[in-house]
Amino acid sequence: MQYTAVFDTNILISALLSTNGNPFRCLALAKIGQIESATCQEIMNEFGEKLVSKFKFSEEMAKAAVEEVRSFSRLVKISSELKAVPADSDDDMVIECAVVGSVGQPHENH
């Protein structure tokens, strides 16, 4: 059995900026297939945008980071209609991605 996780932008950026923390370890587990990473285009877009605007990555470097995460993640399509986090609507996409991606539910390894 394998579990699925959705990594939000904060986790993705933390993992990219430091190889010493749990975010990096979690992404490493996904990269080697111990867990499955599920994501959506909206999370990938936000990740790339934050790398450029907040962390001054070049467009090329941000695109490479996004492609790296996509290379080991299952891309799910969300409707962006779920409203679950009134205090931070940006988190709605993460929750919806988790619901659509059946996060937390064990499934057979393929």
DODOZA-72122 format. One record per residue (C-alpha): residue number from 1; x, y negated, z negated; residue in three letters. Coordinates in Angstrom, 2 decimals. Example, Ala and Ser with C-alpha at 12.3 -4.5 7.8 and 13.67 -1.06 7.14 Angstrom:
BEGIN
SITE   fivo         u         v         w   bami
SITE      1     12.30      4.50     -7.80    ALA
SITE      2     13.67      1.06     -7.14    SER
This chain:
BEGIN
SITE   fivo         u         v         w   bami
SITE      1      0.00      0.00      0.00    MET
SITE      2      1.14     -3.52      0.78    GLN
SITE      3     -0.10     -6.88     -0.49    TYR
SITE      4     -0.64    -10.04      1.52    THR
SITE      5      0.30    -13.54      0.37    ALA
SITE      6     -0.25    -17.04      1.72    VAL
SITE      7      2.62    -19.44      1.09    PHE
SITE      8      1.64    -23.10      0.88    ASP
SITE      9      3.80    -25.93      2.15    THR
SITE     10      5.39    -26.53     -1.27    ASN
SITE     11      6.56    -22.91     -1.47    ILE
SITE     12      7.84    -22.94      2.11    LEU
SITE     13      9.83    -26.13      1.54    ILE
SITE     14     11.18    -24.94     -1.82    SER
SITE     15     12.32    -21.68     -0.23    ALA
SITE     16     14.03    -23.56      2.59    LEU
SITE     17     15.83    -26.01      0.31    LEU
SITE     18     17.03    -23.55     -2.37    SER
SITE     19     18.05    -19.91     -2.17    THR
SITE     20     18.09    -19.58     -5.97    ASN
SITE     21     14.40    -19.74     -6.80    GLY
SITE     22     11.34    -17.55     -6.74    ASN
SITE     23      9.92    -19.18     -3.59    PRO
SITE     24     12.98    -18.02     -1.65    PHE
SITE     25     12.70    -14.53     -3.17    ARG
SITE     26      9.00    -14.30     -2.24    CYS
SITE     27      9.65    -15.30      1.37    LEU
SITE     28     12.57    -12.86      1.50    ALA
SITE     29     10.18    -10.06      0.45    LEU
SITE     30      7.86    -11.03      3.28    ALA
SITE     31     10.70    -11.21      5.77    LYS
SITE     32     11.84     -7.67      4.97    ILE
SITE     33      8.27     -6.36      4.99    GLY
SITE     34      7.78     -5.60      1.29    GLN
SITE     35      4.76     -7.90      1.33    ILE
SITE     36      2.84     -9.39      4.22    GLU
SITE     37      2.81    -13.13      4.81    SER
SITE     38     -0.40    -14.57      6.25    ALA
SITE     39     -0.53    -18.14      7.50    THR
SITE     40     -2.54    -20.39      9.76    CYS
SITE     41     -1.63    -23.01     12.32    GLN
SITE     42     -2.76    -25.76      9.94    GLU
SITE     43     -0.24    -24.71      7.27    ILE
SITE     44      2.50    -24.43      9.88    MET
SITE     45      1.66    -27.92     11.19    ASN
SITE     46      1.78    -29.43      7.70    GLU
SITE     47      5.06    -27.64      6.95    PHE
SITE     48      6.71    -29.01     10.09    GLY
SITE     49      5.33    -32.51      9.55    GLU
SITE     50      6.56    -32.66      5.93    LYS
SITE     51     10.03    -31.49      6.93    LEU
SITE     52     10.30    -34.37      9.38    VAL
SITE     53      8.56    -37.14      7.42    SER
SITE     54      9.68    -36.40      3.85    LYS
SITE     55     12.92    -34.49      4.27    PHE
SITE     56     14.22    -36.18      7.43    LYS
SITE     57     14.64    -32.96      9.41    PHE
SITE     58     15.02    -33.42     13.14    SER
SITE     59     12.07    -32.23     15.25    GLU
SITE     60     14.23    -29.33     16.46    GLU
SITE     61     15.21    -28.23     12.95    MET
SITE     62     11.60    -28.44     11.74    ALA
SITE     63     10.41    -26.43     14.74    LYS
SITE     64     13.05    -23.78     14.04    ALA
SITE     65     11.94    -23.53     10.38    ALA
SITE     66      8.29    -23.18     11.44    VAL
SITE     67      9.17    -20.52     14.01    GLU
SITE     68     11.18    -18.61     11.42    GLU
SITE     69      8.18    -18.39      9.09    VAL
SITE     70      5.86    -17.50     11.96    ARG
SITE     71      8.23    -14.71     13.04    SER
SITE     72      7.40    -12.66      9.93    PHE
SITE     73      3.87    -13.91      9.22    SER
SITE     74      0.46    -12.85     10.47    ARG
SITE     75     -1.29    -15.86     11.97    LEU
SITE     76     -4.98    -16.09     11.03    VAL
SITE     77     -7.52    -18.50     12.46    LYS
SITE     78     -9.44    -20.67     10.02    ILE
SITE     79    -12.49    -22.85     10.63    SER
SITE     80    -11.36    -25.68      8.29    SER
SITE     81    -14.91    -25.78      6.96    GLU
SITE     82    -14.25    -24.30      3.50    LEU
SITE     83    -14.33    -26.96      0.78    LYS
SITE     84    -12.94    -25.30     -2.36    ALA
SITE     85    -10.55    -27.84     -3.90    VAL
SITE     86    -12.29    -31.20     -4.42    PRO
SITE     87     -9.21    -32.75     -6.05    ALA
SITE     88     -6.95    -31.97     -3.05    ASP
SITE     89     -8.65    -31.21      0.24    SER
SITE     90     -5.30    -30.24      1.81    ASP
SITE     91     -5.41    -27.12     -0.35    ASP
SITE     92     -8.67    -26.00      1.28    ASP
SITE     93     -6.73    -24.63      4.26    MET
SITE     94     -4.59    -22.48      1.96    VAL
SITE     95     -7.66    -21.05      0.21    ILE
SITE     96     -9.43    -20.41      3.50    GLU
SITE     97     -6.32    -18.76      4.93    CYS
SITE     98     -6.20    -16.49      1.88    ALA
SITE     99     -9.87    -15.55      2.26    VAL
SITE    100     -9.61    -14.90      6.00    VAL
SITE    101     -6.31    -13.05      5.53    GLY
SITE    102     -7.69    -10.80      2.75    SER
SITE    103     -4.93    -11.93      0.40    VAL
SITE    104     -4.47     -9.92     -2.76    GLY
SITE    105     -6.12     -6.85     -1.26    GLN
SITE    106     -3.84     -3.87     -0.83    PRO
SITE    107     -3.79     -2.38      2.64    HIS
SITE    108     -1.97      0.34      4.48    GLU
SITE    109      1.48     -0.43      5.83    ASN
SITE    110      1.57     -0.20      9.61    HIS
